[in-house]
Amino acid sequence: MAVVIKTSKWTLLDPSVLAKQQYNRVKILKRFCFHDSDCAFGGKESKVKVCGYAEAISDSASTSNNITATAESLQASDQLSGRVSPESFQYQYKDDLFAVYTPFMMNSQAESICRRTEDPGQEETTNRKRKRKTPCAAGDSGKNGKIIGAIKELLPEILERGRELTYFREEKDALRKYANNKSARLAALIPGCEDLFQNLCAQTESQQPGQTELTHACKPMLLLHDAGVKVDAATLIGRCVRNLRDCAVDFLVDDHLFLVPAKSMFLSCTFWNFIKGGYMQLTDGGGYDLIVVDPPWRNKSVKRKKSYWTFEESDLKQIPVPALANEACLVCVWVTNKDSLISCVKNDLFPAWGVELLSEWLWLKLTRCGDPVCDVDSPNKKCYEQLIIGRLTKTSDSVEKVSDSDGNVDRSLLAPSVPPYDFVLVTTPCVLHSKKPPLSEILSEYVAGDPRCLELFARNLLPGWTSWGNEPLRHQHIDYFERLSNEQASHEGKEGKLL
Ligand SMILES: C[S@@+](CC[C@H](N)C(=O)[O-])C[C@H]1O[C@@H](n2cnc3c(N)ncnc32)[C@H](O)[C@@H]1O
């Protein structure tokens, strides 16, 4: 279980357990295969040659929805499969990605602190003068002040309970011991496939301005029936890919190996291509009960890098949430701590999507020793982010059934429970920039039955989930994973930690 502690006000999640959970009891079937380089999935001549048991076919079910099956599937050749013996592995995200033991700081600052611990007589030396911003200039407001107060009030309890369970480590000399989180900082530099998919998506958008809806709705789905399928990255843009199996499979894209979790589905395309019809590929099997949105909000660092930017915040209103969602769908949006963004979600996006505000949650980031990842009072960096949660208020028969004569909806009849207000989600953050903790387990009690879940602007996949973005495969790259030894795999299984 990823939930380490749950109280009525906060929950402590172990994100690394969530990461392991993804691939536990999963046999990654790694087999030799090759791909005809002339093959493009879009044309009649499309052909995927696969050895071993791997195969790639278009979704025949999709043909009923005007999605033409064009890719040809070739079954394994007995001869070849006899020659190449299949192997099974179990993977988990690299532990170093979560190895944040001490608050984030510059190496020079960490060294200076260590020196001063050894020789308390030493004065603090600063190489460069930092322009300190007033809380107001940094975008702080009364709301952030209240949040900081609430965090300070909760921290001692979180720390005490976490230590009781030996979840938080007491490391007196953590800064030195973990060399200012050296292994985590190195893990943050893992290249993976870099911006491969972002760049390919951007090309599609600029080459095809004003694409019609039909073009994007017509691409055949690529089904991964087994491991070892190989394709060209460019053929994946604008095309839905689905792993139908109960286990993860490996997937070779150009020269990069990715892991695709069990029963997951993804679509890589730009925002505008998604809006203009790409999204229709994701609703083939019905709508979603939980939608998590993590938009690329503009900030100073994005502006500094002059990142490729193709839409305004207000354009997010065009995300066809009502078309993607089932009745009473829970919609969660990640926001940075700017008041203007929070107001944009609550006052512009939610009304435009037909979503009613339910709760606002905090995500508090603590180190593995239980300290906030940066100074709680810092006017610059914040040790928290926010999640705005709402529910779709679609008018339909079933909603009418639970409405009184004034049209007020009795939400208790629509969903098991309402997420509490001002709830705090506590985790050690992953060192990958802007990486959010998975919400499946913690949100499951607020969505009924066996929910269909969708992540928008995703950079990774989750078992059973559908993910869209301009790089949803990015963090599925094999470089982010480590292979469990047989002993580790069986130990994890026996401990029952990973479900
Ligand atoms: C804040 S990040 C999402 C992080 C993700 N939730 C995670 O935990 O890793 C926003 C994502 O939106 C993508 N993005 C930016 N502009 C986009 C566009 N025009 N169309 C589609 N995706 C875009 C970025 O490449 C990035 O992957």
The ligand as an SDF file (V2000), in Angstrom:
LIG
                    3D

 27 29  0  0  0  0  0  0  0  0999 V2000
    3.4670   20.1930  -15.8620 C   0  0  0  0  0  0  0  0  0  0  0  0
    3.9460   19.0560  -17.0770 S   0  0  0  0  0  0  0  0  0  0  0  0
    3.0850   17.6140  -16.6250 C   0  0  0  0  0  0  0  0  0  0  0  0
    3.8220   16.8330  -15.5790 C   0  0  0  0  0  0  0  0  0  0  0  0
    3.2200   15.4880  -15.2830 C   0  0  0  0  0  0  0  0  0  0  0  0
    1.9500   15.5940  -14.6330 N   0  0  0  0  0  0  0  0  0  0  0  0
    4.1640   14.6890  -14.4010 C   0  0  0  0  0  0  0  0  0  0  0  0
    3.8500   14.4240  -13.2420 O   0  0  0  0  0  0  0  0  0  0  0  0
    5.2230   14.3140  -14.8960 O   0  0  0  0  0  0  0  0  0  0  0  0
    3.0840   19.6170  -18.4870 C   0  0  0  0  0  0  0  0  0  0  0  0
    3.2220   18.7610  -19.7140 C   0  0  0  0  0  0  0  0  0  0  0  0
    2.4870   19.4030  -20.7590 O   0  0  0  0  0  0  0  0  0  0  0  0
    3.2210   19.2590  -21.9610 C   0  0  0  0  0  0  0  0  0  0  0  0
    2.8390   20.3040  -22.9310 N   0  0  0  0  0  0  0  0  0  0  0  0
    3.3190   21.5600  -23.0460 C   0  0  0  0  0  0  0  0  0  0  0  0
    2.7760   22.1840  -24.1070 N   0  0  0  0  0  0  0  0  0  0  0  0
    1.9420   21.3000  -24.6880 C   0  0  0  0  0  0  0  0  0  0  0  0
    1.1160   21.3390  -25.8440 C   0  0  0  0  0  0  0  0  0  0  0  0
    1.0340   22.4370  -26.6080 N   0  0  0  0  0  0  0  0  0  0  0  0
    0.4120   20.2460  -26.1630 N   0  0  0  0  0  0  0  0  0  0  0  0
    0.4860   19.1230  -25.4020 C   0  0  0  0  0  0  0  0  0  0  0  0
    1.2530   19.0200  -24.2980 N   0  0  0  0  0  0  0  0  0  0  0  0
    1.9710   20.0890  -23.9460 C   0  0  0  0  0  0  0  0  0  0  0  0
    4.6640   19.3990  -21.5240 C   0  0  0  0  0  0  0  0  0  0  0  0
    5.5470   18.8460  -22.5020 O   0  0  0  0  0  0  0  0  0  0  0  0
    4.6490   18.5980  -20.2380 C   0  0  0  0  0  0  0  0  0  0  0  0
    4.8730   17.2510  -20.5210 O   0  0  0  0  0  0  0  0  0  0  0  0
  1  2  1  0
  2  3  1  0
  2 10  1  0
  3  4  1  0
  4  5  1  0
  5  6  1  0
  5  7  1  0
  7  8  2  0
  7  9  1  0
 10 11  1  0
 11 12  1  0
 11 26  1  0
 12 13  1  0
 13 14  1  0
 13 24  1  0
 14 15  1  0
 14 23  1  0
 15 16  2  0
 16 17  1  0
 17 18  1  0
 17 23  2  0
 18 19  1  0
 18 20  2  0
 20 21  1  0
 21 22  2  0
 22 23  1  0
 24 25  1  0
 24 26  1  0
 26 27  1  0
M  CHG  2   2   1   9  -1
M  END
$$$$
